[in-house]
């Protein structure tokens, strides 16, 4: 894939990332400290990686990007929940 084609695919799919982030924000209880901008950054990185690793045998590009981005967003939400729970546990353990 050429550089110009790659850049065009990335720019063309920014809106898809926004939709996926908004969907996650509406669907899940987002832990405190995790902002929409954080999820957008994670989504954009995942989208770029998805474009770079795209294999047409995996389905259409937009479905591939959606799977990769949404999985990355969910993983980050889970990580932040685990961090929050660990910090809460550590605070209560001092009592």
N, CA, C and O of each residue as an XYZ file, in Angstrom:
380
protein
N       0.844     -1.167      0.000
C       0.000      0.000      0.000
C       0.894      1.236      0.000
O       1.851      1.325      0.770
N       0.572      2.179     -0.866
C       1.353      3.397     -0.954
C       1.086      4.322      0.225
O       0.060      4.218      0.897
N       2.031      5.231      0.461
C       1.921      6.170      1.580
C       0.678      7.042      1.441
O      -0.039      7.258      2.418
N       0.420      7.544      0.236
C      -0.748      8.401      0.021
C      -2.042      7.637      0.255
O      -2.978      8.168      0.852
N      -2.101      6.399     -0.208
C      -3.287      5.571     -0.015
C      -3.497      5.289      1.474
O      -4.626      5.345      1.963
N      -2.426      4.990      2.186
C      -2.493      4.725      3.631
C      -3.018      5.957      4.362
O      -3.915      5.854      5.199
N      -2.461      7.113      4.045
C      -2.891      8.350      4.691
C      -4.360      8.640      4.403
O      -5.089      9.083      5.291
N      -4.794      8.398      3.190
C      -6.189      8.630      2.820
C      -7.103      7.687      3.608
O      -8.148      8.113      4.100
N      -6.724      6.415      3.733
C      -7.523      5.455      4.495
C      -7.631      5.876      5.960
O      -8.696      5.764      6.568
N      -6.538      6.353      6.513
C      -6.539      6.795      7.906
C      -7.459      8.001      8.081
O      -8.298      8.017      8.981
N      -7.303      9.001      7.229
C      -8.142     10.200      7.327
C      -9.611      9.883      7.077
O     -10.491     10.457      7.719
N      -9.873      8.984      6.160
C     -11.258      8.623      5.836
C     -11.958      7.886      6.968
O     -13.188      7.833      6.996
N     -11.206      7.320      7.898
C     -11.809      6.504      8.950
C     -11.794      7.153     10.332
O     -12.134      6.505     11.322
N     -11.406      8.418     10.409
C     -11.441      9.139     11.692
C     -12.878      9.221     12.225
O     -13.106      9.067     13.425
N     -13.834      9.460     11.341
C     -15.238      9.546     11.770
C     -15.729      8.216     12.343
O     -16.516      8.201     13.289
N     -15.276      7.123     11.786
C     -15.637      5.808     12.308
C     -15.130      5.658     13.738
O     -15.839      5.142     14.602
N     -13.908      6.108     13.984
C     -13.346      6.050     15.338
C     -14.201      6.892     16.288
O     -14.504      6.456     17.398
N     -14.588      8.088     15.859
C     -15.444      8.941     16.696
C     -16.751      8.242     17.042
O     -17.197      8.291     18.188
N     -17.365      7.597     16.064
C     -18.619      6.881     16.303
C     -18.424      5.749     17.311
O     -19.261      5.545     18.191
N     -17.332      5.022     17.181
C     -17.060      3.911     18.095
C     -16.785      4.397     19.517
O     -17.218      3.774     20.487
N     -16.072      5.500     19.634
C     -15.809      6.079     20.957
C     -17.123      6.536     21.587
O     -17.384      6.252     22.756
N     -17.942      7.238     20.823
C     -19.232      7.694     21.348
C     -20.118      6.520     21.745
O     -20.825      6.584     22.751
N     -20.081      5.465     20.969
C     -20.849      4.267     21.294
C     -20.394      3.679     22.627
O     -21.221      3.310     23.460
N     -19.090      3.595     22.825
C     -18.556      3.070     24.087
C     -18.918      3.980     25.254
O     -19.246      3.496     26.337
N     -18.861      5.292     25.044
C     -19.212      6.231     26.108
C     -20.672      6.093     26.516
O     -21.012      6.228     27.692
N     -21.522      5.825     25.552
C     -22.952      5.664     25.836
C     -23.286      4.295     26.421
O     -24.266      4.147     27.150
N     -22.485      3.318     26.105
C     -22.800      1.947     26.490
C     -22.206      1.527     27.825
O     -22.803      0.728     28.547
N     -21.039      2.057     28.159
C     -20.309      1.607     29.339
C     -20.157      2.715     30.367
O     -20.169      3.902     30.042
N     -20.015      2.295     31.606
C     -19.700      3.216     32.688
C     -18.187      3.450     32.611
O     -17.395      2.563     32.929
N     -17.807      4.635     32.193
C     -16.386      4.935     31.994
C     -15.770      5.334     33.334
O     -16.295      6.209     34.022
N     -14.667      4.700     33.704
C     -14.024      5.026     34.983
C     -13.559      6.482     35.031
O     -13.175      7.069     34.019
N     -13.607      7.039     36.233
C     -13.119      8.400     36.435
C     -11.653      8.462     36.041
O     -10.883      7.551     36.344
N     -11.278      9.516     35.378
C      -9.895      9.680     34.935
C      -9.675      9.266     33.493
O      -8.627      9.560     32.917
N     -10.636      8.595     32.909
C     -10.540      8.203     31.503
C     -11.486      9.104     30.716
O     -12.704      9.023     30.868
N     -10.923      9.951     29.885
C     -11.692     10.964     29.162
C     -11.937     10.545     27.714
O     -11.294      9.635     27.192
N     -12.872     11.228     27.090
C     -13.184     10.967     25.682
C     -11.934     11.127     24.814
O     -11.706     10.338     23.896
N     -11.134     12.140     25.103
C      -9.915     12.385     24.328
C      -8.942     11.211     24.444
O      -8.266     10.860     23.476
N      -8.875     10.608     25.635
C      -8.019      9.426     25.824
C      -8.483      8.284     24.925
O      -7.682      7.626     24.260
N      -9.809      8.066     24.924
C     -10.356      6.989     24.098
C     -10.179      7.278     22.613
O      -9.957      6.359     21.825
N     -10.276      8.548     22.226
C     -10.035      8.905     20.821
C      -8.592      8.590     20.432
O      -8.341      8.039     19.361
N      -7.657      8.936     21.290
C      -6.244      8.648     21.002
C      -6.012      7.155     20.854
O      -5.341      6.711     19.922
N      -6.567      6.386     21.772
C      -6.433      4.930     21.716
C      -7.079      4.397     20.442
O      -6.522      3.526     19.772
N      -8.258      4.925     20.111
C      -8.964      4.500     18.903
C      -8.208      4.822     17.627
O      -8.160      4.008     16.704
N      -7.621      6.003     17.574
C      -6.879      6.396     16.371
C      -5.635      5.530     16.200
O      -5.319      5.103     15.090
N      -4.940      5.275     17.289
C      -3.765      4.392     17.207
C      -4.179      3.003     16.733
O      -3.524      2.414     15.873
N      -5.268      2.480     17.297
C      -5.757      1.154     16.894
C      -6.188      1.151     15.434
O      -5.973      0.168     14.725
N      -6.794      2.246     14.980
C      -7.231      2.338     13.584
C      -6.021      2.342     12.638
O      -6.040      1.683     11.599
N      -4.987      3.076     12.997
C      -3.770      3.115     12.172
C      -3.150      1.717     12.102
O      -2.744      1.268     11.030
N      -3.079      1.042     13.232
C      -2.540     -0.318     13.250
C      -3.408     -1.257     12.416
O      -2.895     -2.134     11.722
N      -4.725     -1.067     12.489
C      -5.637     -1.910     11.708
C      -5.439     -1.690     10.215
O      -5.444     -2.647      9.441
N      -5.267     -0.443      9.805
C      -5.017     -0.145      8.388
C      -3.723     -0.815      7.949
O      -3.658     -1.406      6.871
N      -2.699     -0.721      8.782
C      -1.395     -1.303      8.428
C      -1.431     -2.826      8.364
O      -0.695     -3.427      7.582
N      -2.279     -3.458      9.179
C      -2.324     -4.920      9.246
C      -3.480     -5.521      8.450
O      -3.695     -6.733      8.483
N      -4.209     -4.691      7.749
C      -5.416     -5.166      7.063
C      -5.107     -6.263      6.059
O      -4.186     -6.165      5.248
N      -5.916     -7.311      6.147
C      -5.856     -8.442      5.228
C      -7.269     -8.610      4.668
O      -8.196     -8.909      5.422
N      -7.447     -8.423      3.364
C      -8.794     -8.510      2.780
C      -9.533     -9.815      3.092
O     -10.763     -9.854      3.046
N      -8.800    -10.871      3.406
C      -9.466    -12.125      3.746
C     -10.177    -12.045      5.097
O     -10.969    -12.926      5.433
N      -9.901    -10.994      5.873
C     -10.530    -10.798      7.184
C     -11.883    -10.091      7.077
O     -12.558     -9.899      8.088
N     -12.279     -9.708      5.884
C     -13.532     -8.974      5.696
C     -13.259     -7.579      5.175
O     -12.149     -7.265      4.745
N     -14.291     -6.741      5.221
C     -14.135     -5.382      4.709
C     -13.274     -4.558      5.665
O     -13.184     -4.852      6.857
N     -12.648     -3.529      5.116
C     -11.759     -2.694      5.923
C     -12.509     -2.028      7.073
O     -12.005     -1.993      8.195
N     -13.708     -1.500      6.811
C     -14.423     -0.812      7.886
C     -14.813     -1.769      9.021
O     -14.791     -1.379     10.188
N     -15.164     -3.002      8.691
C     -15.473     -3.975      9.742
C     -14.210     -4.361     10.517
O     -14.244     -4.519     11.737
N     -13.113     -4.508      9.802
C     -11.837     -4.833     10.443
C     -11.427     -3.707     11.389
O     -11.038     -3.962     12.529
N     -11.512     -2.471     10.921
C     -11.168     -1.319     11.756
C     -12.090     -1.268     12.971
O     -11.633     -1.048     14.092
N     -13.380     -1.470     12.749
C     -14.341     -1.424     13.859
C     -13.982     -2.438     14.942
O     -13.981     -2.107     16.127
N     -13.682     -3.657     14.542
C     -13.307     -4.691     15.510
C     -12.051     -4.307     16.287
O     -12.005     -4.418     17.513
N     -11.044     -3.860     15.564
C      -9.769     -3.512     16.206
C      -9.922     -2.325     17.155
O      -9.430     -2.358     18.283
N     -10.600     -1.289     16.698
C     -10.755     -0.077     17.499
C     -11.612     -0.351     18.726
O     -11.238      0.019     19.840
N     -12.751     -0.993     18.533
C     -13.651     -1.237     19.653
C     -12.990     -2.130     20.692
O     -13.148     -1.910     21.893
N     -12.257     -3.126     20.242
C     -11.529     -4.000     21.179
C     -10.506     -3.214     21.989
O     -10.361     -3.434     23.192
N      -9.807     -2.311     21.345
C      -8.810     -1.493     22.046
C      -9.464     -0.578     23.066
O      -8.938     -0.391     24.163
N     -10.603     -0.008     22.711
C     -11.327      0.873     23.633
C     -11.796      0.079     24.850
O     -11.619      0.518     25.986
N     -12.388     -1.078     24.614
C     -12.878     -1.912     25.712
C     -11.715     -2.351     26.602
O     -11.834     -2.336     27.827
N     -10.604     -2.738     26.001
C      -9.429     -3.134     26.783
C      -8.963     -1.998     27.685
O      -8.607     -2.228     28.841
N      -8.964     -0.777     27.164
C      -8.519      0.368     27.962
C      -9.487      0.652     29.106
O      -9.059      0.977     30.213
N     -10.769      0.533     28.853
C     -11.760      0.721     29.912
C     -11.542     -0.311     31.017
O     -11.581      0.028     32.200
N     -11.316     -1.560     30.639
C     -11.065     -2.618     31.625
C      -9.792     -2.341     32.421
O      -9.777     -2.507     33.641
N      -8.726     -1.921     31.740
C      -7.470     -1.617     32.429
C      -7.666     -0.496     33.440
O      -7.174     -0.569     34.567
N      -8.392      0.547     33.026
C      -8.615      1.684     33.925
C      -9.480      1.278     35.114
O      -9.248      1.740     36.231
N     -10.458      0.433     34.893
C     -11.272     -0.076     36.011
C     -10.405     -0.860     36.986
O     -10.523     -0.699     38.201
N      -9.543     -1.701     36.454
C      -8.655     -2.482     37.316
C      -7.725     -1.571     38.111
O      -7.489     -1.807     39.296
N      -7.191     -0.522     37.459
C      -6.332      0.435     38.162
C      -7.108      1.146     39.261
O      -6.615      1.308     40.377
N      -8.320      1.569     38.938
C      -9.156      2.267     39.920
C      -9.473      1.364     41.099
O      -9.409      1.793     42.251
N      -9.813      0.117     40.815
C     -10.112     -0.832     41.885
C      -8.888     -1.098     42.746
O      -8.996     -1.221     43.966
N      -7.716     -1.187     42.109
C      -6.491     -1.435     42.853
C      -6.185     -0.248     43.766
O      -5.812     -0.434     44.924
N      -6.342      0.968     43.247
C      -6.092      2.156     44.066
C      -7.081      2.245     45.215
O      -6.708      2.617     46.328
N      -8.343      1.905     44.956
C      -9.358      1.905     46.010
C      -8.993      0.885     47.086
O      -9.099      1.168     48.279
N      -8.570     -0.278     46.668
C      -8.154     -1.323     47.611
C      -6.971     -0.859     48.432
O      -6.929     -1.073     49.643
N      -6.004     -0.222     47.777
C      -4.814      0.248     48.482
C      -5.191      1.330     49.512
O      -4.639      1.353     50.612
N      -6.118      2.215     49.162
C      -6.552      3.273     50.088
C      -7.267      2.683     51.300
O      -7.044      3.122     52.429
N      -8.119      1.700     51.072
C      -8.862      1.110     52.185
C      -7.968      0.194     53.025
O      -8.240     -0.013     54.208
N      -6.916     -0.351     52.435
C      -6.002     -1.230     53.172
C      -5.205     -0.442     54.211
O      -4.733     -1.017     55.191
N      -5.051      0.870     54.008
C      -4.314      1.711     54.958
C      -5.119      1.969     56.208
O      -4.562      2.343     57.240
N      -6.425      1.774     56.133
C      -7.295      2.082     57.291
C      -7.065      1.143     58.387
O      -7.704      1.248     59.434
